Amino acid sequence: MMRLYLTLMLILGLSGFLPASPLDIQEILKGEDSAVLRSYLNVYKEYAADDQNVQLLDIILDTDGLSSARKAQNYIRKYGSEVESNWLLLLLADYYISSGNVVLAGGILDKAFRRDPNIAEDRYFILIKGRIDGNLTDAAVQHRDKQPAGITLDLSEANKILAQNDVLIDRSVELPGVPEIAPGTQAQKTSLLYHLQIGAFSRKANAEERRDYFIREGYPAVIRIRATESGTMYVVWVGDYPDRESAQSAREFLLKRYSTDSFIVKD
């Protein structure tokens, strides 16, 4: 599909961080930026699947044309009066052109225009119409100055849901578009606790089994959730230690008593 011609404005104001700068769709769909965004998309879909902005992000990042088109149709049925729904008609038209159904694509494009004549100034609209009319090259060259529609996704409510479910926002990988925390905006804790991570599991049931075992042994143990490109990982943390030295002593004790290796993490 021709999404690389579209500029999509994403605001990823993750909990605890400053609002993000807008991202270009070409940055989103390629390289490390794409991997990171897709990592968080998996977690958003797991914990905030009903959020309208998460649904739109899922459609845009879906690389399967048929799957994306079906999701777009469902979104349009549910939110048909909104500007995002009208833009998704362009995505549907693009899909049907790629599937060889030019007549249906033209009808969908006409419907988008009837809803909002201003959409004819959208670069994505122009390029799709160029494909239908058979002059894509001319459309691409002649309308370089045209800008695509700016669609803003506000994930603030979804981020609250992630925070409520102990999802770790991993700063070891820079999330594109999210600036560093400004001075003075650090979390309000006076000190940070150290823990031992004793396992990471793709299945929540396995993580719960490991957590419950150490709780029965008398240790404070919790499950935290980490986003990865391949899906959600459930990590198990044991203990609350005031400093790294205490955590290291506990790590050595666990290794001797339970033959369980671990490494130190800080919340």
Buried (B, 14 or more C-beta within 10 A) or exposed (E): BBBEBBBBBBBBBBBEBEEBEBBBBBBBBEEEBBEBBBBBBBBBBBBBEEBBBBBBBBBBBBEEBEEBBBBBBEBBEEBEEBBBBBBBBBBBBBBBBBEEBBEBBBEBBEEBBEBBEEBEEBBBBBBBBBBBEEEBEEBBEEBEEBEBBEBEBBBBEBBEBBBEBBBBBBEEEEBBBBEEEEEEEEEEEEEEBBBBBBBBBEEEEBBBEBBEBBEEEEBEBBBBBBBBBEEBBBBBBBBBBEEEEBBBEBBEEBEEEEEBEBEBBEE
